[in-house]
């Protein structure tokens, strides 16, 4: 740290960042009431598997050779196959 004052201010902040006055159980209960999430929430952040068929459909859509409806159909087909594969194992 270049400055002792900065180092002391940072150290005092770090202490407060990792301490809490409430229990884990009470925080969990408040979060559950506020967020109303399912038991195992999932997100769509990240990459989905992309088949060669879907990549080709995306390319054709971007080039204007495939309608949005046709692209959506190709994507729905891919998701349907992925769901069937996942549930059959």
Phi and psi in radians as a Rosetta constraint file:
Dihedral C 1 N 2 CA 2 C 2 CIRCULARHARMONIC -1.249 0.35
Dihedral N 2 CA 2 C 2 N 3 CIRCULARHARMONIC -0.662 0.35
Dihedral C 2 N 3 CA 3 C 3 CIRCULARHARMONIC -2.056 0.35
Dihedral N 3 CA 3 C 3 N 4 CIRCULARHARMONIC 2.286 0.35
Dihedral C 3 N 4 CA 4 C 4 CIRCULARHARMONIC -1.106 0.35
Dihedral N 4 CA 4 C 4 N 5 CIRCULARHARMONIC -0.665 0.35
Dihedral C 4 N 5 CA 5 C 5 CIRCULARHARMONIC -1.072 0.35
Dihedral N 5 CA 5 C 5 N 6 CIRCULARHARMONIC -0.779 0.35
Dihedral C 5 N 6 CA 6 C 6 CIRCULARHARMONIC -1.092 0.35
Dihedral N 6 CA 6 C 6 N 7 CIRCULARHARMONIC -0.731 0.35
Dihedral C 6 N 7 CA 7 C 7 CIRCULARHARMONIC -1.065 0.35
Dihedral N 7 CA 7 C 7 N 8 CIRCULARHARMONIC -0.740 0.35
Dihedral C 7 N 8 CA 8 C 8 CIRCULARHARMONIC -1.171 0.35
Dihedral N 8 CA 8 C 8 N 9 CIRCULARHARMONIC -0.731 0.35
Dihedral C 8 N 9 CA 9 C 9 CIRCULARHARMONIC -1.110 0.35
Dihedral N 9 CA 9 C 9 N 10 CIRCULARHARMONIC -0.736 0.35
Dihedral C 9 N 10 CA 10 C 10 CIRCULARHARMONIC -1.117 0.35
Dihedral N 10 CA 10 C 10 N 11 CIRCULARHARMONIC -0.771 0.35
Dihedral C 10 N 11 CA 11 C 11 CIRCULARHARMONIC -1.061 0.35
Dihedral N 11 CA 11 C 11 N 12 CIRCULARHARMONIC -0.707 0.35
Dihedral C 11 N 12 CA 12 C 12 CIRCULARHARMONIC -1.183 0.35
Dihedral N 12 CA 12 C 12 N 13 CIRCULARHARMONIC -0.620 0.35
Dihedral C 12 N 13 CA 13 C 13 CIRCULARHARMONIC -1.209 0.35
Dihedral N 13 CA 13 C 13 N 14 CIRCULARHARMONIC -0.769 0.35
Dihedral C 13 N 14 CA 14 C 14 CIRCULARHARMONIC -1.030 0.35
Dihedral N 14 CA 14 C 14 N 15 CIRCULARHARMONIC -0.663 0.35
Dihedral C 14 N 15 CA 15 C 15 CIRCULARHARMONIC -1.058 0.35
Dihedral N 15 CA 15 C 15 N 16 CIRCULARHARMONIC -0.770 0.35
Dihedral C 15 N 16 CA 16 C 16 CIRCULARHARMONIC -1.267 0.35
Dihedral N 16 CA 16 C 16 N 17 CIRCULARHARMONIC -0.479 0.35
Dihedral C 16 N 17 CA 17 C 17 CIRCULARHARMONIC -1.152 0.35
Dihedral N 17 CA 17 C 17 N 18 CIRCULARHARMONIC -0.550 0.35
Dihedral C 17 N 18 CA 18 C 18 CIRCULARHARMONIC -1.863 0.35
Dihedral N 18 CA 18 C 18 N 19 CIRCULARHARMONIC 0.278 0.35
Dihedral C 18 N 19 CA 19 C 19 CIRCULARHARMONIC -2.193 0.35
Dihedral N 19 CA 19 C 19 N 20 CIRCULARHARMONIC 2.700 0.35
Dihedral C 19 N 20 CA 20 C 20 CIRCULARHARMONIC -2.532 0.35
Dihedral N 20 CA 20 C 20 N 21 CIRCULARHARMONIC 2.742 0.35
Dihedral C 20 N 21 CA 21 C 21 CIRCULARHARMONIC -1.768 0.35
Dihedral N 21 CA 21 C 21 N 22 CIRCULARHARMONIC -0.125 0.35
Dihedral C 21 N 22 CA 22 C 22 CIRCULARHARMONIC -1.938 0.35
Dihedral N 22 CA 22 C 22 N 23 CIRCULARHARMONIC 2.745 0.35
Dihedral C 22 N 23 CA 23 C 23 CIRCULARHARMONIC -1.386 0.35
Dihedral N 23 CA 23 C 23 N 24 CIRCULARHARMONIC 2.791 0.35
Dihedral C 23 N 24 CA 24 C 24 CIRCULARHARMONIC -1.043 0.35
Dihedral N 24 CA 24 C 24 N 25 CIRCULARHARMONIC -0.721 0.35
Dihedral C 24 N 25 CA 25 C 25 CIRCULARHARMONIC -1.073 0.35
Dihedral N 25 CA 25 C 25 N 26 CIRCULARHARMONIC -0.740 0.35
Dihedral C 25 N 26 CA 26 C 26 CIRCULARHARMONIC -1.224 0.35
Dihedral N 26 CA 26 C 26 N 27 CIRCULARHARMONIC -0.637 0.35
Dihedral C 26 N 27 CA 27 C 27 CIRCULARHARMONIC -1.143 0.35
Dihedral N 27 CA 27 C 27 N 28 CIRCULARHARMONIC -0.733 0.35
Dihedral C 27 N 28 CA 28 C 28 CIRCULARHARMONIC -1.078 0.35
Dihedral N 28 CA 28 C 28 N 29 CIRCULARHARMONIC -0.753 0.35
Dihedral C 28 N 29 CA 29 C 29 CIRCULARHARMONIC -1.112 0.35
Dihedral N 29 CA 29 C 29 N 30 CIRCULARHARMONIC -0.761 0.35
Dihedral C 29 N 30 CA 30 C 30 CIRCULARHARMONIC -1.122 0.35
Dihedral N 30 CA 30 C 30 N 31 CIRCULARHARMONIC -0.746 0.35
Dihedral C 30 N 31 CA 31 C 31 CIRCULARHARMONIC -1.110 0.35
Dihedral N 31 CA 31 C 31 N 32 CIRCULARHARMONIC -0.742 0.35
Dihedral C 31 N 32 CA 32 C 32 CIRCULARHARMONIC -1.077 0.35
Dihedral N 32 CA 32 C 32 N 33 CIRCULARHARMONIC -0.746 0.35
Dihedral C 32 N 33 CA 33 C 33 CIRCULARHARMONIC -1.162 0.35
Dihedral N 33 CA 33 C 33 N 34 CIRCULARHARMONIC -0.701 0.35
Dihedral C 33 N 34 CA 34 C 34 CIRCULARHARMONIC -1.282 0.35
Dihedral N 34 CA 34 C 34 N 35 CIRCULARHARMONIC -0.812 0.35
Dihedral C 34 N 35 CA 35 C 35 CIRCULARHARMONIC -1.518 0.35
Dihedral N 35 CA 35 C 35 N 36 CIRCULARHARMONIC -0.492 0.35
Dihedral C 35 N 36 CA 36 C 36 CIRCULARHARMONIC 0.848 0.35
Dihedral N 36 CA 36 C 36 N 37 CIRCULARHARMONIC 0.892 0.35
Dihedral C 36 N 37 CA 37 C 37 CIRCULARHARMONIC -1.511 0.35
Dihedral N 37 CA 37 C 37 N 38 CIRCULARHARMONIC 2.724 0.35
Dihedral C 37 N 38 CA 38 C 38 CIRCULARHARMONIC -1.197 0.35
Dihedral N 38 CA 38 C 38 N 39 CIRCULARHARMONIC 2.948 0.35
Dihedral C 38 N 39 CA 39 C 39 CIRCULARHARMONIC -0.971 0.35
Dihedral N 39 CA 39 C 39 N 40 CIRCULARHARMONIC -0.679 0.35
Dihedral C 39 N 40 CA 40 C 40 CIRCULARHARMONIC -2.231 0.35
Dihedral N 40 CA 40 C 40 N 41 CIRCULARHARMONIC 1.387 0.35
Dihedral C 40 N 41 CA 41 C 41 CIRCULARHARMONIC -1.168 0.35
Dihedral N 41 CA 41 C 41 N 42 CIRCULARHARMONIC 2.556 0.35
Dihedral C 41 N 42 CA 42 C 42 CIRCULARHARMONIC -2.201 0.35
Dihedral N 42 CA 42 C 42 N 43 CIRCULARHARMONIC 2.812 0.35
Dihedral C 42 N 43 CA 43 C 43 CIRCULARHARMONIC -2.226 0.35
Dihedral N 43 CA 43 C 43 N 44 CIRCULARHARMONIC 2.981 0.35
Dihedral C 43 N 44 CA 44 C 44 CIRCULARHARMONIC -1.896 0.35
Dihedral N 44 CA 44 C 44 N 45 CIRCULARHARMONIC 0.372 0.35
Dihedral C 44 N 45 CA 45 C 45 CIRCULARHARMONIC -1.346 0.35
Dihedral N 45 CA 45 C 45 N 46 CIRCULARHARMONIC 2.339 0.35
Dihedral C 45 N 46 CA 46 C 46 CIRCULARHARMONIC 2.010 0.35
Dihedral N 46 CA 46 C 46 N 47 CIRCULARHARMONIC -2.936 0.35
Dihedral C 46 N 47 CA 47 C 47 CIRCULARHARMONIC -1.832 0.35
Dihedral N 47 CA 47 C 47 N 48 CIRCULARHARMONIC 2.399 0.35
Dihedral C 47 N 48 CA 48 C 48 CIRCULARHARMONIC -1.590 0.35
Dihedral N 48 CA 48 C 48 N 49 CIRCULARHARMONIC 2.671 0.35
Dihedral C 48 N 49 CA 49 C 49 CIRCULARHARMONIC -1.046 0.35
Dihedral N 49 CA 49 C 49 N 50 CIRCULARHARMONIC 2.393 0.35
Dihedral C 49 N 50 CA 50 C 50 CIRCULARHARMONIC -2.096 0.35
Dihedral N 50 CA 50 C 50 N 51 CIRCULARHARMONIC 2.044 0.35
Dihedral C 50 N 51 CA 51 C 51 CIRCULARHARMONIC -1.378 0.35
Dihedral N 51 CA 51 C 51 N 52 CIRCULARHARMONIC 2.791 0.35
Dihedral C 51 N 52 CA 52 C 52 CIRCULARHARMONIC -0.995 0.35
Dihedral N 52 CA 52 C 52 N 53 CIRCULARHARMONIC -0.620 0.35
Dihedral C 52 N 53 CA 53 C 53 CIRCULARHARMONIC -1.086 0.35
Dihedral N 53 CA 53 C 53 N 54 CIRCULARHARMONIC -0.767 0.35
Dihedral C 53 N 54 CA 54 C 54 CIRCULARHARMONIC -1.199 0.35
Dihedral N 54 CA 54 C 54 N 55 CIRCULARHARMONIC -0.691 0.35
Dihedral C 54 N 55 CA 55 C 55 CIRCULARHARMONIC -1.058 0.35
Dihedral N 55 CA 55 C 55 N 56 CIRCULARHARMONIC -0.729 0.35
Dihedral C 55 N 56 CA 56 C 56 CIRCULARHARMONIC -1.127 0.35
Dihedral N 56 CA 56 C 56 N 57 CIRCULARHARMONIC -0.756 0.35
Dihedral C 56 N 57 CA 57 C 57 CIRCULARHARMONIC -1.089 0.35
Dihedral N 57 CA 57 C 57 N 58 CIRCULARHARMONIC -0.723 0.35
Dihedral C 57 N 58 CA 58 C 58 CIRCULARHARMONIC -1.101 0.35
Dihedral N 58 CA 58 C 58 N 59 CIRCULARHARMONIC -0.744 0.35
Dihedral C 58 N 59 CA 59 C 59 CIRCULARHARMONIC -1.077 0.35
Dihedral N 59 CA 59 C 59 N 60 CIRCULARHARMONIC -0.810 0.35
Dihedral C 59 N 60 CA 60 C 60 CIRCULARHARMONIC -1.119 0.35
Dihedral N 60 CA 60 C 60 N 61 CIRCULARHARMONIC -0.653 0.35
Dihedral C 60 N 61 CA 61 C 61 CIRCULARHARMONIC -1.116 0.35
Dihedral N 61 CA 61 C 61 N 62 CIRCULARHARMONIC -0.803 0.35
Dihedral C 61 N 62 CA 62 C 62 CIRCULARHARMONIC -1.109 0.35
Dihedral N 62 CA 62 C 62 N 63 CIRCULARHARMONIC -0.544 0.35
Dihedral C 62 N 63 CA 63 C 63 CIRCULARHARMONIC -1.461 0.35
Dihedral N 63 CA 63 C 63 N 64 CIRCULARHARMONIC -0.039 0.35
Dihedral C 63 N 64 CA 64 C 64 CIRCULARHARMONIC 1.430 0.35
Dihedral N 64 CA 64 C 64 N 65 CIRCULARHARMONIC 0.185 0.35
Dihedral C 64 N 65 CA 65 C 65 CIRCULARHARMONIC -1.652 0.35
Dihedral N 65 CA 65 C 65 N 66 CIRCULARHARMONIC -0.019 0.35
Dihedral C 65 N 66 CA 66 C 66 CIRCULARHARMONIC -2.402 0.35
Dihedral N 66 CA 66 C 66 N 67 CIRCULARHARMONIC 2.351 0.35
Dihedral C 66 N 67 CA 67 C 67 CIRCULARHARMONIC -1.312 0.35
Dihedral N 67 CA 67 C 67 N 68 CIRCULARHARMONIC 2.855 0.35
Dihedral C 67 N 68 CA 68 C 68 CIRCULARHARMONIC -1.074 0.35
Dihedral N 68 CA 68 C 68 N 69 CIRCULARHARMONIC -0.674 0.35
Dihedral C 68 N 69 CA 69 C 69 CIRCULARHARMONIC -1.115 0.35
Dihedral N 69 CA 69 C 69 N 70 CIRCULARHARMONIC -0.720 0.35
Dihedral C 69 N 70 CA 70 C 70 CIRCULARHARMONIC -1.175 0.35
Dihedral N 70 CA 70 C 70 N 71 CIRCULARHARMONIC -0.668 0.35
Dihedral C 70 N 71 CA 71 C 71 CIRCULARHARMONIC -1.128 0.35
Dihedral N 71 CA 71 C 71 N 72 CIRCULARHARMONIC -0.774 0.35
Dihedral C 71 N 72 CA 72 C 72 CIRCULARHARMONIC -1.054 0.35
Dihedral N 72 CA 72 C 72 N 73 CIRCULARHARMONIC -0.658 0.35
Dihedral C 72 N 73 CA 73 C 73 CIRCULARHARMONIC -1.122 0.35
Dihedral N 73 CA 73 C 73 N 74 CIRCULARHARMONIC -0.756 0.35
Dihedral C 73 N 74 CA 74 C 74 CIRCULARHARMONIC -1.100 0.35
Dihedral N 74 CA 74 C 74 N 75 CIRCULARHARMONIC -0.717 0.35
Dihedral C 74 N 75 CA 75 C 75 CIRCULARHARMONIC -1.188 0.35
Dihedral N 75 CA 75 C 75 N 76 CIRCULARHARMONIC -0.713 0.35
Dihedral C 75 N 76 CA 76 C 76 CIRCULARHARMONIC -1.102 0.35
Dihedral N 76 CA 76 C 76 N 77 CIRCULARHARMONIC -0.678 0.35
Dihedral C 76 N 77 CA 77 C 77 CIRCULARHARMONIC -1.088 0.35
Dihedral N 77 CA 77 C 77 N 78 CIRCULARHARMONIC -0.742 0.35
Dihedral C 77 N 78 CA 78 C 78 CIRCULARHARMONIC -1.122 0.35
Dihedral N 78 CA 78 C 78 N 79 CIRCULARHARMONIC -0.775 0.35
Dihedral C 78 N 79 CA 79 C 79 CIRCULARHARMONIC -1.126 0.35
Dihedral N 79 CA 79 C 79 N 80 CIRCULARHARMONIC -0.666 0.35
Dihedral C 79 N 80 CA 80 C 80 CIRCULARHARMONIC -1.119 0.35
Dihedral N 80 CA 80 C 80 N 81 CIRCULARHARMONIC -0.774 0.35
Dihedral C 80 N 81 CA 81 C 81 CIRCULARHARMONIC -1.126 0.35
Dihedral N 81 CA 81 C 81 N 82 CIRCULARHARMONIC -0.708 0.35
Dihedral C 81 N 82 CA 82 C 82 CIRCULARHARMONIC -1.104 0.35
Dihedral N 82 CA 82 C 82 N 83 CIRCULARHARMONIC -0.731 0.35
Dihedral C 82 N 83 CA 83 C 83 CIRCULARHARMONIC -1.158 0.35
Dihedral N 83 CA 83 C 83 N 84 CIRCULARHARMONIC -0.706 0.35
Dihedral C 83 N 84 CA 84 C 84 CIRCULARHARMONIC -1.145 0.35
Dihedral N 84 CA 84 C 84 N 85 CIRCULARHARMONIC -0.698 0.35
Dihedral C 84 N 85 CA 85 C 85 CIRCULARHARMONIC -1.123 0.35
Dihedral N 85 CA 85 C 85 N 86 CIRCULARHARMONIC -0.758 0.35
Dihedral C 85 N 86 CA 86 C 86 CIRCULARHARMONIC -1.162 0.35
Dihedral N 86 CA 86 C 86 N 87 CIRCULARHARMONIC -0.690 0.35
Dihedral C 86 N 87 CA 87 C 87 CIRCULARHARMONIC -1.416 0.35
Dihedral N 87 CA 87 C 87 N 88 CIRCULARHARMONIC -0.288 0.35
Dihedral C 87 N 88 CA 88 C 88 CIRCULARHARMONIC -1.530 0.35
Dihedral N 88 CA 88 C 88 N 89 CIRCULARHARMONIC -0.188 0.35
